[in-house]
Amino acid sequence: MFQERHVDSYVLALPNGMESELSFLLRRGKPILLFNRVLSGIQTNMVLLQN
């Protein structure tokens, strides 16, 4: 889904279940920033909010 977009990096707020797609993008060297999400098995930068 995401690899069809021609962008330099991604800022994403995703539901659980997207780990395989994100792993694919990371293997291809795409920078990813997760917004207010922690996905198990994904090691990338993230911004977390505390309410």
C-alpha positions in Angstrom: 0.0 0.0 0.0 2.6 2.6 1.1 5.4 1.6 -1.3 3.3 2.9 -4.2 3.6 6.4 -2.9 6.7 8.2 -4.1 7.8 10.0 -1.0 11.0 10.4 0.9 9.7 9.6 4.4 6.5 8.8 6.3 4.9 10.3 9.4 2.2 7.8 10.3 -0.5 7.2 13.0 -1.6 3.6 12.2 -3.7 0.9 13.8 -2.1 -2.4 14.9 -1.7 -5.0 12.2 0.5 -2.9 9.9 3.8 -4.3 11.1 4.7 -6.3 8.0 4.1 -3.3 5.7 6.2 -1.0 7.9 9.0 -3.6 8.1 9.1 -3.7 4.3 9.4 0.1 4.1 12.2 0.0 6.7 14.1 -2.7 4.9 13.9 -0.5 1.8 15.5 2.4 3.8 12.5 4.6 4.1 12.5 6.8 7.2 9.4 6.4 9.3 8.1 8.4 12.2 5.2 6.9 14.2 2.9 9.4 15.8 1.4 8.2 19.1 1.7 4.5 18.2 4.0 1.7 19.4 3.9 -1.3 17.2 5.5 -4.5 18.5 8.5 -5.6 16.5 9.0 -2.2 14.8 12.1 -0.2 15.7 11.8 3.3 14.4 11.4 6.9 15.7 8.2 7.8 17.4 6.4 10.7 19.1 4.2 9.7 22.0 1.7 11.9 23.8 0.7 11.6 27.4 -2.9 12.6 28.2 
